[in-house]
Amino acid sequence: MTGQTTGMEIELRRSEVRFGSFQAVQPTDLRIAPGEFFSILGPSGCGKTTLLRLLSGFLDPTAGDVLIGGKSMVGTGPSDRPTALIFQNLALFPLMSVLENVAFGLEMRGWSKVRRRARAMELLETVALTEQAGKLPAQLSGGQKQRVAIARALAVEPAVLLLDEPLSALDLKLRQHMRAELKQIQARTGITFVYITHDQGEALTMSDRIAVMNHGRIVQIGTPDEVYDHPDAAFSATFVGEMNVFDGKVAAGADGFARIDTRLGQFRATNPKRLADGATTLMFVRPERMRLLDAAGVAENRLAAVVQRRDLEGAYSTLTLQAQDQVLTVHLQHLGGADQLAGGGDAGF
């Protein structure tokens, strides 16, 4: 694509946002590499959209600094930053054609009609919408509208593209399709993407790295594999994916592992924080790491439970188990003919 812009580095230095006595964003240090697809993941009200407003220029930090491409952006408005923002509602102009929507930013920058039309058509080809150039937004599908918004944002050649939950209004299959398209567009353009979402599937599927956010604070930053397989905090463990949680106490620890005493028995688990003997802790087990055991199954990490319910999810079945007073979840690959799952038995991990 001609006119391609290389993505810029983003840096927050002890950036914080307060609204009166309310601390929306705690003092935050963050660095996003040029050309990175970086997601900020968290529940509603955690501060992720406020963080995006800091980057876009709609809000200045109460304290600290925001740098893009090594330059401080404090006091610099949205139109003077090397960024473009795609809103959750897309904000397309309903009475403008697709072509006019894409070319709008270029018209504001004083490009000639011939030049901006050529650039808009080039971008519509990039997002596979050339044949829709003359249509109004109301004549498009949800996915097509999304691609128009992307093309319009790319038209001004930003170094950083900011996306505020842009797929939330789409149905599941279209969201999955658009995830792949966004990732492909980001790879082709080399632009730095900062993607805001509460959908863990989106973050895990598309991101180079993820920042997990809660109560105005980033609690973990890592690759999708790191965040999912090695959560740093209890919130990361429970918010990103499903998790079975066991209250316990370290009985003995050695070589990065520990024996954990719980009310359901003693289990062996990794001990990455090197907790000392006697320490109170939480043990986390993913549902897909658990399985049903027969009488001849392994003895370690085994517990007695009753299967209460089976829900078919397509590729896998979700089993709800009752183990004394605790409800557990197990994910099993669906191979068919597994409906006879009732009564007592053992589970393990």
C-alpha positions in Angstrom: 0.0 0.0 0.0 1.5 3.3 -1.0 1.9 6.0 1.6 2.4 3.4 4.3 3.4 4.8 7.7 5.6 3.0 10.1 4.2 2.5 13.6 5.5 4.6 16.4 6.5 3.7 20.0 4.1 4.7 22.7 5.2 5.4 26.3 3.4 6.3 29.5 5.5 7.7 32.3 3.8 7.6 35.6 0.6 8.7 33.8 -2.4 9.0 36.0 -6.0 10.4 35.7 -8.1 11.8 38.5 -11.6 13.2 38.3 -11.9 15.0 41.6 -11.3 12.5 44.3 -11.8 9.5 41.9 -8.6 7.9 40.6 -9.6 6.6 37.2 -6.1 5.5 36.2 -3.4 4.8 38.8 0.2 6.0 38.1 1.1 3.9 35.0 4.4 3.1 33.3 3.9 1.4 29.9 5.8 1.0 26.7 4.3 -0.2 23.4 6.7 -1.1 20.6 6.5 0.4 17.1 4.2 -1.8 14.9 2.9 -3.9 17.9 -0.6 -5.1 18.2 -1.2 -4.3 21.8 -4.5 -5.0 23.6 -5.8 -3.5 26.9 -8.1 -6.0 28.5 -10.4 -5.5 31.4 -14.0 -5.3 32.7 -16.2 -2.3 32.3 -15.2 0.6 34.4 -11.6 -0.6 34.9 -10.1 2.5 33.2 -9.1 1.1 29.8 -11.2 3.6 27.8 -9.7 6.5 29.9 -6.3 5.2 29.0 -7.2 5.3 25.3 -8.4 8.9 25.7 -5.0 9.7 27.1 -3.4 8.3 24.0 -5.8 9.9 21.6 -5.6 13.4 23.0 -9.1 13.8 24.2 -7.8 13.8 27.8 -4.5 15.0 29.3 -3.0 13.2 32.3 -3.5 14.7 35.7 0.2 13.8 36.3 2.9 12.1 34.3 3.6 12.1 30.6 2.4 10.6 27.4 5.0 10.1 24.6 4.4 9.0 21.0 7.4 8.6 18.8 9.6 9.9 21.6 7.7 13.2 21.8 5.5 14.4 24.7 1.9 14.7 23.6 0.7 16.5 26.7 -1.3 19.6 25.6 -1.5 18.3 22.0 -5.0 17.7 20.7 -6.3 14.7 18.7 -6.0 16.3 15.3 -2.3 17.1 15.9 -1.3 13.7 17.0 0.0 10.9 14.7 -3.0 8.8 15.8 -6.5 7.8 14.5 -9.4 6.5 16.6 -12.1 4.0 15.7 -15.0 4.4 18.0 -17.2 1.6 19.3 -20.2 3.0 17.4 -17.9 3.5 14.3 -19.4 7.1 13.8 -19.8 6.8 10.0 -21.5 9.7 8.2 -24.9 8.3 7.2 -25.5 10.7 4.3 -22.1 10.2 2.7 -21.2 7.3 0.5 -18.6 4.8 1.5 -16.0 6.6 -0.7 -16.9 10.0 0.8 -16.6 8.6 4.3 -13.1 7.2 3.6 -12.0 10.4 1.9 -13.4 12.8 4.5 -10.2 13.2 6.6 -8.2 13.8 3.4 -10.6 16.6 2.4 -10.2 18.2 5.8 -6.4 18.1 5.1 -6.9 20.0 1.8 -6.2 17.1 -0.6 -7.5 17.6 -4.1 -10.6 15.7 -5.2 -8.7 13.6 -7.7 -6.0 12.7 -5.2 -8.3 11.9 -2.3 -10.5 9.8 -4.5 -7.5 7.8 -5.7 -6.3 7.3 -2.1 -9.8 6.3 -0.9 -10.2 3.7 -3.7 -6.8 2.3 -2.8 -7.9 1.8 0.8 -11.2 0.3 -0.2 -9.3 -2.2 -2.2 -7.2 -3.0 0.9 -10.3 -3.8 2.9 -12.1 -5.5 0.0 -14.9 -2.9 -0.4 -14.2 -1.4 -3.9 -17.6 -2.5 -5.2 -19.4 -0.8 -2.3 -17.8 2.6 -2.9 -21.1 4.3 -4.0 -23.3 2.9 -1.3 -24.5 4.6 1.9 -23.5 3.1 5.3 -27.1 1.9 5.9 -26.8 -0.3 2.8 -23.9 -2.2 4.3 -23.6 -5.2 6.7 -22.0 -4.8 10.1 -18.7 -6.2 8.9 -18.6 -3.9 5.9 -19.3 -0.9 8.1 -16.4 -2.0 10.3 -14.1 -2.1 7.3 -15.2 1.3 6.1 -14.3 2.7 9.6 -10.9 1.1 9.3 -10.2 2.4 5.8 -11.3 5.9 6.9 -8.9 5.8 9.9 -6.0 4.5 7.7 -6.6 7.3 5.1 -4.8 9.9 7.2 -1.8 7.6 7.5 -1.6 7.4 11.3 1.4 5.9 13.0 -0.9 4.6 15.8 -4.4 3.3 15.4 -6.6 3.3 18.5 -9.6 0.9 18.6 -12.3 1.2 21.3 -14.1 -2.1 21.4 -14.9 -1.9 17.7 -16.3 -5.4 17.3 -18.7 -5.5 20.3 -21.8 -5.0 18.3 -21.1 -7.8 15.8 -22.4 -11.4 16.0 -20.0 -14.2 17.0 -19.1 -15.4 13.5 -18.6 -11.9 12.2 -16.4 -11.0 15.2 -14.2 -14.0 14.5 -13.9 -13.1 10.9 -13.1 -9.4 11.7 -10.4 -10.5 14.2 -8.5 -12.1 11.4 -9.0 -9.2 9.1 -7.8 -6.7 11.7 -4.7 -8.7 12.4 -4.0 -9.0 8.6 -4.4 -5.2 8.1 -2.2 -4.4 11.0 0.5 -6.8 9.6 0.3 -5.2 6.1 0.4 -1.6 7.3 3.0 -1.9 10.1 0.9 0.6 12.2 1.0 0.3 16.0 -2.5 -0.9 17.1 -3.8 -0.3 20.6 -7.0 -2.3 21.0 -9.4 -1.8 23.9 -11.6 -4.8 24.8 -13.4 -6.7 27.6 -13.5 -9.8 25.4 -10.6 -12.1 26.3 -11.0 -14.1 23.1 -10.3 -11.0 21.0 -7.3 -10.1 23.1 -5.8 -13.7 23.1 -6.4 -14.2 19.3 -5.1 -10.9 17.9 -2.5 -9.4 20.3 1.3 -9.5 20.3 1.0 -8.5 24.0 -1.9 -7.9 26.4 -2.2 -5.5 29.4 -4.8 -6.8 31.9 -6.4 -3.9 33.8 -8.5 -3.7 36.9 -9.5 -0.8 39.1 -7.4 1.7 37.1 -4.2 -0.4 37.4 -2.4 -2.7 35.0 -2.0 -5.9 36.9 -0.1 -7.9 34.2 1.5 -7.4 30.8 2.6 -10.3 28.7 2.1 -12.3 25.5 -1.2 -14.2 25.2 0.5 -17.4 26.2 2.1 -15.8 29.2 -1.2 -14.1 30.4 -3.2 -17.3 29.9 -0.7 -19.9 31.1 1.2 -17.9 33.7 -1.1 -15.3 35.3 0.8 -13.0 37.7 -2.2 -12.1 39.9 -5.5 -13.7 41.0 -7.4 -11.2 38.9 -5.6 -12.2 35.7 -6.1 -15.9 36.5 -9.9 -15.6 36.9 -10.7 -12.9 34.3 -8.7 -14.3 31.4 -10.4 -17.6 30.7 -12.2 -19.9 33.2 -10.5 -21.1 36.3 -11.2 -23.5 39.2 -9.9 -21.9 42.4 -8.9 -23.9 45.5 -8.2 -22.2 48.9 -5.2 -23.9 50.5 -2.0 -23.7 52.6 1.5 -24.7 51.5 2.4 -28.0 53.2 5.8 -28.4 51.7 7.7 -26.7 48.8 10.7 -27.7 46.8 12.2 -27.2 43.2 9.5 -24.8 42.2 6.6 -27.1 43.3 4.5 -27.3 46.4 2.1 -29.6 48.2 -1.1 -27.7 48.8 -3.5 -28.7 51.6 -7.1 -27.9 50.7 -10.4 -29.1 52.1 -10.7 -31.4 49.0 -7.3 -33.0 49.7 -3.7 -32.4 49.1 -2.5 -31.5 45.6 0.9 -30.9 43.9 1.2 -27.6 42.0 3.8 -25.2 40.6 5.0 -22.6 43.1 6.4 -19.8 40.9 6.4 -17.3 43.8 8.3 -19.7 46.1 5.8 -19.5 48.9 7.1 -20.7 52.2 5.7 -23.7 54.1 2.5 -22.7 56.0 1.7 -19.8 53.6 -2.0 -19.3 52.8 -2.5 -19.4 49.0 -4.9 -19.9 46.1 -4.4 -22.8 43.6 -5.8 -22.3 40.1 -6.6 -25.0 37.7 -7.9 -24.5 34.1 -11.0 -26.5 33.2 -9.3 -28.0 30.2 -6.5 -29.3 32.5 -8.9 -31.4 34.4 -10.3 -34.8 33.3 -12.4 -37.6 34.6 -10.6 -40.6 36.0 -11.6 -44.3 36.3 -10.9 -46.5 39.3 -7.4 -47.3 37.9 -6.5 -43.7 37.3 -3.5 -41.8 38.8 -3.4 -41.2 42.5 -1.9 -37.7 42.5 -4.1 -34.6 42.2 -7.2 -36.7 42.4 -10.5 -35.7 44.0 -14.0 -37.2 44.4 -16.8 -35.3 42.7 -20.4 -35.8 41.3 -21.2 -34.7 37.7 -24.2 -32.4 38.0 -24.6 -31.3 34.4 -23.1 -31.6 30.9 -23.4 -28.8 28.4 -22.3 -29.3 24.8 -20.3 -26.3 23.5 -19.6 -27.8 20.1 -15.9 -28.7 20.0 -16.0 -29.5 23.7 -18.3 -30.4 26.5 -18.5 -28.4 29.8 -19.1 -30.6 32.9 -20.3 -29.0 36.1 -19.1 -31.1 39.1 -19.9 -30.9 42.8 -17.0 -31.7 45.1 -18.3 -31.4 48.7 -19.3 -27.7 48.9 -17.4 -26.6 45.9 -18.5 -26.4 42.2 -15.9 -27.2 39.6 -15.9 -26.9 35.8 -14.2 -29.4 33.5 -13.8 -29.0 29.7 -13.6 -32.2 27.7 -13.1 -32.6 24.0 -16.4 -33.6 22.4 -16.0 -36.9 20.6 -19.6 -37.9 20.5 -21.5 -40.6 22.5 -20.6 -39.0 25.8 -24.1 -38.4 27.2 -23.9 -41.1 29.9 -22.1 -38.8 32.4 -24.0 -38.8 35.6 -23.4 -39.9 39.2 -20.3 -40.1 41.2 -16.7 -40.4 40.1 -13.2 -39.0 40.4 -11.6 -36.0 38.6 -8.0 -35.1 38.3 -5.5 -32.6 36.9 
